Amino acid sequence: MNVTVRPELIAWARNRASLTVAELAPKVGTKTKPAPIQDWEDSETPVEIPVKQLEKFAEKTRAPFGMLFLSEPPVERLPIRDFRRPTTDGSRQPSLNLLETIYDYQIKQSWLSSAFQDEGDEPLSFVGSASIRDSVTALAADIRARLRIGTEERQAVRTSGDSVLWLIGRLAESRINVIRKSYFRTNTKSSLDPMEFKGFALADQYAPFIFINGKDWPASQIFTIAHECVHLWLGESALPSGEWFVEAVDPVERFCNQVAAEILIPAAELERSWRTADSVQANAVRIGREFRVSSLASLYRARNTNIITESELQSVRSQLQADFERRPETKKGSGGDPYNNKGIELGKDFIRRVVARTLEGRTLYSEAFELLGTKNTDVVHTLAQRFL
C-alpha cells in the first residue's frame, strides 16, 4: 500500500533531523538499494511512498508520522527566547537536535528545582536581580565577585580548555549547573552544530542551567559561559545569537555581550595592560594570554574601548580570526572515562541529587534512568561511588 506525501515534508523532516540525503537514504532503504530521498524531495508533485518505507523514514528522522501528511511543513518554535539572526531565506527553523536538547534539559532543570525546594534550599538571589538599565561595569563586577572569576583567579589556569572546566567548577559552587555536551542525548554520532547554536541559558531561581555546545572552540565556550551568566542575572531563558564579535541588533543581546566582555576583560585592566610601544597584534596576543581569552576577543575589546581604531582592528583581524577558529587536535582514544564525562554532560550536583534521592527511595529507578540517560542499575550505583 502506498501513501502520498508532499516533497517539502520529506525535506523538512530530513533537515529537521540534521541528516544528509546520503546519510538517510541507506537507513530508509538498504545499502544496495538506498531510498530515493533526493528524487522525492526534487519532485514537483506529491510522491507515492510505500507505507512501511514511510514509517521507517519517520522513525529515522524522529518525525511524528502524522505530520508527514500535512499540507505544508509546520513551524516549530523554541520554548525559550531566540536571539539568533534569521537566515538568508528569512527563517531560523531550529533543528530537532536543538529542540530536543532544550526540552531534555528543561525536564532535568524542573526536576532539580523541585528537589532543591523539597529539601528547603533557599532561592538564588542573583537570578533575575539585574536589568539592561544597570551599569555594565557594576554588573560585571558583581558577577565576577560572586562567582570568584576575577582575572587573577583565571590567570592560574593554563589553557582555554582548562579555563572552561575551571569556570564550570566555579559556577557550580554558586549552584549554576553548567552542561557541556557535543552530541544529542546518548547518540555520539549525532553532533550538535555550533553554527546553529553555541549554548543557551535556562533561568530558574533554584536551579539555573547553562548549556555549552562542546563542538564549539574552547575560546568561544568561555565567552558563551560569561554571556549566559548575564542572561541568568536578567532572569531570562534564552538562546543567544552566538555572534560574539558582531554588534548585536537586539538591546538585550547587546547588553549581555557588553557585560560578558567586561567580565572577561575589564576595561580598566585592559588599558593598564596595553603597551603603546608594541604592535596591535602583539598586544592582542599577549593580552589574550593574560586574560585567558582569545586574541581575537582582546582585539575587539580594545576597539570597543577605543584603545585602537576600526582600521587598526581590520589590519590584523584576519590572522587572529584564523587563530581563534583553529581547533586543537583531537586526541585519539576511547573518549575518556564515561563517568567523568557524565559529570560534564549532566552536572555533578545534578547527578548527586538524582542518585542520592534514588538510593533513599524518594525517586524511582525508572525516573533516575531517564534523568541520567541510562537503563542500568549498576550505572546508578557506580555514579553514587563517584559523586556522593
N, C-alpha and C positions, 0 to 999 in steps of 0.2 A: 504493500500500500504506500502510495506517495502523497505528500502534502506540499502545498505551495507556500513559498516564503519569499519575501521581497529581498533583493540583493543588499540593500542598505542595512537590513537587520543582520545579515551574515557579517558584513564588515564591522558593524557596531559591536557585536558580541566578540569578534576576534580582537579588535583593537582594545576593547574594554579589558580583556584578559591579558593584554600585553604580549600577544603571540604573533609571530610572523606566519605568513602562508606556509613557508617551508617547514616551520615547527609544527603547525597544526594539521596539515594535510595527512601525514602518516598516522597521526593519532586518531583521526576520524575514519580513515581508510585502513590501508595496510602499507608496509614498506614497499612491497612490489606493486601495489595499486593504490597510491595516495588518493584521498578525496579531492575532487576538482574544485577546491576552495576558490582559487583565483577566477575560474570560469563562472562560478556562482556570483562572485562579487562584481564581475565585469558585465554581467548580463543586463540588458536594457529592459527586460521584462521579468516578472516573478519567475522563480525557478522551482522545478519539481524535485523533491528530495525524498528518498525512502524514509519512512517514519523512524525505523531503527537507527539509520545513519544520523538523522537529525537529533535523536535522543543522545547519541554518542557525542555529537557536536556540542549540544547543550552541556553535557557532563564535562567535557574537556575545556570548555570556555567558562564554566561556572555560571552560565546564564540560565535564569528561570525559563523552563521550556515554553510556557505560555507567552512570554514576552517576544518570542521569535515570530509570533503571528500578528503582532501589532502593525498598524498601517505605516508607522514611522518610528525611528529609534527614540526611546524615552530619554528625557533629560534628567539625569541623576545629579542631585546637589549634595555638596558636602554638609555634614552636620555641624561644622564649625565655620567661622568666618574665613573666607578665602581671599587672600590679598594678591594672589598671582595675577599677572597680566594676561589678558586674553591672547590667544594665538593669532596668527595671520588671518585665519578664517573667522575670527570674532568669537571663538568658543574657548573654553578651558575645561572640557569634559574630563573628569577625573578617571583614572584607570581603576579597574577592580582592585588591584593590589593596594592602591592608596585608600579607596573607600573602606575596604575591609580591614586594613591596618588601623584606621581611625576607629572603626566600630569595635574592633577587638580590644584596643587599649581603653576605650570608654567603658567597656564592661569591666575590665580589670580595675580601672580607677574607681568605678562605682562600688565595687566590692571592697576595695581598700579603704575608701572613705567611710563606708558603713562600719567596717571593722574598727577604725580609729574612734568613731563616735560611740560604738558599743562599749569600748574599753575606757571611755571617759577622757580621751585626749582632747586638748584644747584646740580650737581652730587657729590657723596660722594668720597672725595679724597683718602680715605684709601682703597677702593675696588680696588684690583689689584696693590697696591703700593709696595708689597713685593715679594721676590723670595726666593727659597730654598738655595740660596747662602748667604743670610743675616745671621747675628748673631742671634742665638736662644735667647740669653739673651736680646739683644737690641730690637728685635721684640716683645718679650713677654712684656717687659717694656712699649713699645709703645701702645700695645693693652690694657694693664691694665690701663694706664693713660688715654687713650682716652675714654674708657668705664667706667672709675671710678669703677673698680672692684678689687682694691688692697686688701691685707689681712686685714687691719684694717677695711675697709668698710664691708667686708664679715663677720667679727667676730661679727658684731652687729646682725647677723641673727642666729636664734637658731638651726634649724633643716635642714637636707638635703632637705626635701620637700619645706620648706620656702626659702632655698637658690636658688632653681630652679626658683621659682616665682620672687625672688629678681633679679636674673640675667636677666630674661626675661624683667623685667622692666627697668633695666639699659641699656640693648641693644636697647630697644625701643626708649630711649632718643637719641640714635645715628642713628635712622631710620633703625635699623635692625629689621625686622619683624620676631619674633620667634613664631613658632607654636608648641603647644604640644597637641598631639591627640593620642588616643589609639585604635581607630576603623576607619573603612573605611567609608568615607563620612558621611551619616546620619544613617548608619546601626550599632547600638551599639552592635549587636550580632556578627559582623564580626571584630574580634580583629586583630590588627596589631602585627605581630610576632617579638619580639625583638631579637630572634635568627636569623632572616633573616636580619633585619636592625635596627639600633639604632637611625638613623636620617640621614639627608642629608643637603647639602648646595646648594642654588641656587644663584649664584653671579649675581649682576646687579649693575651698578653704581648709579642708582636712588632708587631701591627697593630691596636690598638684603634680602633673606629669609633664615631662618634656621628652619628645621622641626625636632622635637624631638618626638621619639616614647614614648607615655605616658605609655606604658606597661612595659617599662624598669625600673630598680631600680633607685630611685632618685639620689643616689651617682653616678651612671653611666651617668645619664642625665646631671649632672654638667660637667663631662669630655667631653661629646658629645658637649655641647654648646661651651666649650673652643676650642675643636678641630675644629668645624665647623667655628668658628671665624677666625681661621688661614687660612682655605680654602678661605674665603671671602677676606682676606688680599692678598692672592695669586691670587685672581680674577678668581677662578675656581669653577664651579659647580661640586659637587662630592658626591658620596655615599661612606662613609669610611668603612674600614674593621670592625670596631667595636671591635677589639681585643686590648683593651687599655693596657693590661699587657703582650702582646707578642711583641717581636721585629718585627717591620714591615719590609717586604721584599722590597716594593717599596720606593724609596728615598723620594718621596713627602709625603707619609703617615708617614714615619719615622720622617721627619722634623715636620709635623703637631703634632704628638704625643709629640715630644720633646718640642715644643713651648707651647703646651697646658699644659704640666706638669710644665713648668716654670711659666706660667701664674698663675696656681693654687697653686703651692708650689715652690716659688723661691729658688734656691739652697742656696743662701747666708742666707736667713731667716731660712731655714731648718737646716743648720749647726749650727746656733746660738741657735736654739730651742732644738737640740738633747742633751740629758743628758747621758753621758757615764756611769754614775753610775746606770742607770735604765736598765731593760732588753729591748731587741729588741721589744718584743710585747708591753710592757708598753709604750715605746716611740712611736710606730706606732699608738696606740690607742689615746694617748694624743695629738699627733701632728695632727692626723686626725680631732680631735675636734677643735683644734686651727685654722686650715686652712679651716674648713668646707668642708672636703673631706672624703672619706672612709679611714679607717685604712689600707686597702689593698693598696690604692693609695700612702699613705705616706710610706708604707713599700717598694714598688717598687722604689719609688723616692729616698729613702735612698740607695738602692742598686745601682741605676743608677748614683748617685752622689758619689759613693764609700765610703759612710759613713759606710755601712755594706757590708759583703761579700755575695756571692751567697748561701753558705751553711747556713749562718745566716738567710737569707731570707726563705730558704726552711724549716727551723726548725719551723717556725711559720705560714707559708703561708696557710696551710690547714684550720686552725682555723679562720684566718682573711678572707679567701675566703668565708667560710660559713657565717660569719657575714655580709660580703658585699652583698651576694646574698639573705639574709633574707629579704623578703618583709615585709613592715609594714602591720598590719592587716587592711583589708578593712572595712571601716565603713559602716554599713547598713543604707540605707536611699534612698531618691529619686534621688540621684546623684547630688545634689546641684542646685543652681539657673541656669536655662538653658541659661539666657542671660549673666551671668558672664562666663559660660562655653564657650559661643560664643567668648568672648574676648580672651580666651586662645587658642581656636581652629582656630581662623582666624587672631588674632592680632588686638588690639584696634585701631591702626592707620588705618589699612585696613578698618575696619568697619566704622570709622569716615568718611573716604574719600568716600566710596561707598554710605553711607546714605546721606551725605551732597550733593553730586552730583546728587543723585536721587531726593531729595527734591527740588533741584534747577532746575530740568528738564534737566540736562546735561547727565543723564544716565537713560535709560528706566527701568521701574519697572521689566520688563521681564529679563533684564540683571542683575539687582540687585538681583532678586530671585535666579538666577543661581550662582552668586558670593557668596551670603550669605547662600545658602543651605536651602531656604525656598520657599513656594508658597503663603505666606500670607502677605498681605499689612500691617496688624496690627503688624506683627513681625518687619517690617522695621521701623514703627513709634515708637515702643517700644525701638528698638535699638537706635533710634535718641534721645529719652528721656534719655537713659542710658549713651550714649557715646559722645553725642555732647555737 
